[in-house]
Amino acid sequence: MSENPDLEINDQWIVSSRGKKNPVDHGKPYAWLVEKERTVSGNIEDIAIIFLTNRECTFHCLMCDLWKNTTANSVPAGAIPDQIEWALGQLPAVKHLKLYNSGSFFDTGAIPAKDYKRIAAIVKHFETVIVECHPKLITEKCIAFRDMLKPELQVAMGLETANPEILQKLNKRMTIADFANSVIYLKKHGILSRAFVLLKPPFLSESDGIFWAERSIDFTLPCMMLK
């Protein structure tokens, strides 16, 4: 890809360049596990992670491979709460939970808003619930879901890089300003955010990748610390 700088990277090109999807069952998540992670408290703690089976994300980001385990269409209403409930029966008791949706949690075409209440009831015994979402889909739905939750809500978003040119080539369909505004919106409403930063995005050399990862962190942290 980097050998053809004039290549137009868009949804059509990305989708046409892919292979086949893996078979999945919308009655179960396609993966679930526990890993250790540094929490907001600074402690290293166990985090349960559920990779929910759902439709493909509508944002076809160049570097993302989550499409490999997605359904052709939106899953039925109630399927996501069922998956969470089933997976928690397989996982040990921990204090923190991540729900990865192969897309955006607050995309109502993927998770209907009417499922929020049941999801909140299922996860009520956790201290923290982390979901992922594209910055363009950070709206009042986040606030509505937070108000239903007993655990603290955190929202993870993909900045990927603060390099505007590379961000455009990744087909993220957002700007660094979009990301900053979403972080500020969440913080204004008392919701902590997390940022995904790529160490070496496509189109960058190893040294440039490190340089822009550092610049991306420099860009992200002030946004998260604004009051």
N, C-alpha and C positions, 0 to 999 in steps of 0.2 A: 504493500500500500504506500509506504513512504517513498518508493521509487517512482511514483506517479503523482507528483504534487498537484497536478491539474484535475485529478479525478474528482468528479462530483459525488460526494457521499450523501445519500439521502435514504429515506425509508425503503424505497423500491430497490435500490442497489444492495442494501444490507440484507433484506429479506431474500432476494434472489441469490445471494452468495452463500446461503446457509445450507446445511445438510438436513437430515431428518430429525424430528423430535423423538424423544424417548416415550414409550408408552407409560401413561399415568392413570391413576384412578382418583376421580374427584371425591371419593368417599374417604380417602386417607391422604395425609401429607406425604410428599415424596421423600422426605428425610426429616430426621429429628435427632438431636444430640445435646450433650452438655459440654461446655468448654469454660475455661477460666478466663476472667477478664478483669481489668482494673475498673472499679466502679467510681462513681462521683465522690464517694467517701475516701478514695485513695486505696482502699483495700482490694486485694485480689480475691474474687469470689466466683462461685459457679453460676453460669448463665445457661438456662435451658433455651434451645433454639428450635423452632418449628418452621420448616420450609413448606409452606402451604401450597397445595395444588390448586392452580387457578388459571385463568386465561392469560395469554401473553400480554405483557405491558404494551400500552399504546405508544410509548416512547421507545423507538428502536435505537437505543444507544449502541454505538459501534463496538465498544469493548465488552458489552454484556453478553453472558452466555446463559442467563436464566431462562431464556426462551426454550431451551432444550427440554425442560420438564414442565411444559404448560399444555393446557387443553386448547382445542380449536375454538371453543366458545366459552362464554361466562358460565361459571358453575351455578347450580340452582341456589336460590335463597335458602339459608340454613346450612349449606354444605360447609362453609368455613367454620362456624361454631362447632359443627360435628367433628371436623378434622382436629380442631384444637382440643376438644374434649377427649377424643380418642388418643391423641399423642400424649397428653398429660398422664393418661393411664399407663403409658409405657416408660415415662421418664421418672427419675428420682425427684424427691422434694427439694426444691431450691427456692431462693428468694427473688430471682430475677428471670424475666421471660422476654425473648425476642420472637416476634412474628414476622417472618420474611414471606412476602406475598408474590414474588417474581414480578413485582410491579409496585404500584402505589396503594397503600392501605386505604387512603381516602379517595380512591377512584371508585365511585359508586357503581360503575359497570363491572367492577371486580368483586367488591364487597358491598352489598346493599346497606344503606344506612339503617334499615330496620333490623339488621343483624347485630348492630353495635351493642344493644342492651343485653342480649344473651351472651355475647363475647365478654362484656364487662362482668357479668355474673360468674362466668366460668373462671375468670382469672383473678377474682377478688382476693384470693389468699396470697398473691404475690406482693412484694414491696415495689417492684418496678416493672413496667411493661414498655417495651421498645418496639416501635413499628417503623417501617420505611415508607418514604413518599417522595415523589418528584416535587421540587420547589414550586412548580406552577400549580400544584393541586393543594397547596396549603391554604385552607379557607376556614370558614366558621365551622365546618364539619369536625375539624380538630378540636375545637372548643367544646362542641356538643359531646364528642366521645370522651374527652377529659372529664367532663362533668358527670358522666356515668360511672367513671372508674373509681375504685377505692385505691388501687396502686398509683404511684406517680407515673405519669406518661412522659416518655421521651420519644422524639421523632428523629430518625436518621435520614439524611438527605445526601445525595451525591453531588458534591461540587466537582469532583474529579481533578480539576485544574483551574487555576486562576489565570491561565494563559488564554486570552480571548480567542485567538486564532485556532488553537488546538481544541478548545471547547466547542467551537463551531464545527470543526471536522469530526468531532465525536458524535455529532448529530443529537446533542443534548436538548436542543430547542429551548435554550434558556441562556441568560447572560449571568455574569457574576453579580450584577445588581439584583437580578431576580432572586438569586440565592441569598444575598444579604438581606433583602426585604423580607424573605420568608423567615429567616432566623430571627430578625427583629420582631416580626409579627408574633411568632411563637413565644419569644421571651416576654413581650408585652403582656401576654396572657398566661404567664407563669409556667410555660412548657419548655423544658430543656431540649436542645437539639444536638445532634451529632452530625459530623461531616465525614463523608467518604472522600479520601484524597488518593489519587493514583501516584505511586512512586515513579513510574515511567509510562506515561500514556503513549499510545501509538504516535509516530511521526517525530519523536524526540530521541536524541542520543542518550546514553547513560548519564553523562554529565549534565546535559540540559534537563533530563528527567529529574535528577536530584535537585538542581537549582529551582525548578518550577514547583516541585513538591514543597520545598522550604517557603517559597513565595506564597503558595496556596495556604499553608499554615499561617503565615504572617497575615494573610487577608482574612482568614476565617476567624481566628481567635478574637480580634477586636469586635467583630460583629456579635459574637456570642457573649461578650463581656459588657456590651452596651446596656445601660439602664433605661 
